[in-house]
Amino acid sequence: MRKAEILKKEIDRLPISMLGEVEHLIEKLKKKGEIAGKPAKTLSDLSAYAIEDNLPTDLAEQHDHYLYGTPKK
């Protein structure tokens, strides 16, 4: 059985409530495929490489905490 057929069957078995997550993942993978192999020229290009959606909202202000484990300021 082809990989695509296996994946389709697995998606069909998922609860409807999870289909939004699958759709979101597919969109992220498509975007990742579009930027793969292209050198980043701007900061916005680099941001496209950020795959993680659940980053902390205070990441910029508290980067030492997240990188090195120091107490939050």
N, C-alpha and C positions, 0 to 999 in steps of 0.2 A: 504494500500500500504506500502511495506517495505521501511525503511529509505534509503537503497541503491538505490532503484528504483527512489525515489523522488530526490535524489541527482543527479543521472544520467540524469534525465529529466532537472533539473536546469542547469547542465553543458551543455547539448545540446542547451539550450536557450542562452547561453553566446556568445558574439561576439568572433570570432576566435582570435582576438588580446588579449583576456584575458586568453586564455587557457594556455599560458606559466606561468602566475601567479598561476593558479590552480595546474599545475604540480609542481611548486616550493613549494607550500603549502603542497601538498601531500608528497613530499620528506622530508620536515621538520617534518611533523607528523610521518612519518615512522622512522626517526632518533630519534625523541623524544621517540617513543615507544620502540626502541631498548635499550635506556639508562635508561628508567624508572625502578626504583627499584634496580639499581646497585649503590653501593656507589662509589663516585669519588675517584680515587687513585692518579691521577696526574692532573696537571694544564690543560693538553689537555682534560682530562675527564670533567673537570669543564667547559671548553669552549664549549663543546657539549650541555650544558644546555642553552647557549645563543641562544634564539629563534629569537630575534630581528635582522633583517638584516640591518636596516637603522641607525645604531649607528653612532654618530659623529666620524670622523676620528681623532679628537684631544681629545678623551675621556680620555685617560691616562694622558695627559699633563694638561687637564683642568677639572679634576674630581671635584675639589671644586666648580667650576662654575655650573656643571651639578647636583651635589648633593645638594649644599647649596645656589646656586644663586649668589655667589660672582662674581665680575667682572672678565672677562677673563684676564689672565696675558699677 
